[in-house]
Amino acid sequence: PQRIFPKATDNLRYMLSPRAWYLASRGISTFASLGLALIYSYDLGQVNRAVLAVIMTTNALLWIVTTSGSTLTLRKIGWLNLGKHLYNSFLSLAIIQLLVVLAVFLIVTYFYSSYKNRIPGNLLLIAVFYACLSGLHLIVMEALISYSKFRLAAFFDVSTIIIQFMLYLFVLPLGNYSAASSVLLAYLFSYLLVGTGGALYLSRANHHKVKFVNPKLFFIETRYRHSLGSSIGIMDRADRLVIGFSLQTFVLGKYAVTSSLIALLRFVPDTIARFIIAKEDLQKWKFVKNRYLILLLIFGLVISIISVSRFVVERWLGPDWLIPMNVCLAIAIQELIRGAYVILANKNVKLGFSKNVNSTSIALPILAVLLAQLFLGSLGLIAVPLGFCLAYGLSIMRLRVRR
């Protein structure tokens, strides 16, 4: 069969490869997460959904900023290639990162609870454990990828969302928990089960005796690897924090639901960026050369994703959850410009212009937040995606000046 159908067998081999399994699991878990978000958004209401968005967004931002460099370095070195001292230095650095995340997380949630919307003490306590265990889950998944255990990572990825669904829909309703507490507990226990299982598996693969070693040893290895991943992670979530602290609470609840659905647009440019880093020759794809076809596909995709998102929100949550059509369009444009930035930044890294990418990535989120705040008073909600669009556009112009 391989001689008769060489292309078919190659495609089949790729479809059954561990990397393909992991990419498929990411797609499944992402769509399933959106489904779960729609379910608990209905249960929470707009105000509680906004409070939960602040907790989750703050936690995700902190872990991205603190660990993006170390996880990227871990993937480059490989789990089994860590020597005894580097292994323990990585673990020591992870503990310090956890303490930093918890400290800043408590400060941000305290200010939000004091000056915006009160977060009950029991919910805040659950949120602290949620923050700890989400970090464990993140590091374990990255370690599995660095170990090239893609099938196991895919299994854990899908298992995480299945556990969350099972707990939220069938187990936690048996207890006397609020909707917000139930959501965080579902996430918390899924991270605990999957994170612990993954950690035990990884500890058997690396038999070094665990002890505290100077975290600086591993931190030195992460030099110049923090900015791009951290910048994109911040940009993907900072808009919610700007809205959460600057506008009425219910506005964030509505914005979080719709923007999560429209964010599906980012899968296309993110996939292309991975191909660029993997040195895939995109010129082999004939449709890439046809700009009119690409523009037509983009236009159709934007209209489709906006229409479907608004239809789902209106039918499931009600018309009160809809945000204006012009804001939806601005969010979609933001996702497309974000995609262009990600592709160009990865291309620059591949060509050796990392210094320019590093400085641009550091300035990008600062510029975006400043522009959003500048226009917020006069334009309202649409100022946030427009400010982020302008920041991405200026950053793209800077990346084109390669040096």
Buried (B, 14 or more C-beta within 10 A) or exposed (E): EEEEEEEEEEEEEEEEEBBBBBBBBBEBBBEBBBEBBBBBBBBBBBBBBBBBBBBBBBBBBBBBBBBBBBBBBBBEBEBEEBEEBBBBBBBBBBEEBBEEBBEBBBEBBEEBBEEBBEBEEEBBEBBBBBBBBBBBBBBBBBBBBBBBBBBBBBBBBBBBBBBBBBBBBEBBEEEEBBBBBBBBBBBBBBBBBBBBBBBEBBEEEBEBEEEEBEBEBBBEBBEEBBBBBBBBBBBBBBBBBBBBBBBBBBBBBBBBBBBBBBBBBBBBBBEBBBBBEEEEEEEEEEEEEEEEEEEEEBEEBBEEBBEEBBEBBEEBBEEEBBBEEEBBBBBBBBBBBBBBBBBBBBBBBBEEBBEBBBEBBBBBBEBBBEBBBEBBEEBEBBBBBBBBBBBBEBBBEBBEEEE
